[in-house]
């Protein structure tokens, strides 16, 4: 989602079947809100009341989100060379 949003290719993120029935501007706004909600620094994430306000007021300007935090893990085994994997921190925490 971050890559598509930051590159301005929101329509590529949307399922082709939904492209004709969805407003790309609305999808882009929802993606931006979602990215704001997963910011690494909790102090920069919107509160739920702010999210409700953003959802209800399409003329309200939204802050520009920063790239989500990613974690890198190096795994090794006796039969292979080290491998570097990246995944969102949210998927690494319970």
Order of alpha helices (4+ residues) and beta strands (2+ residues): alpha-alpha-alpha-alpha-alpha-beta-beta
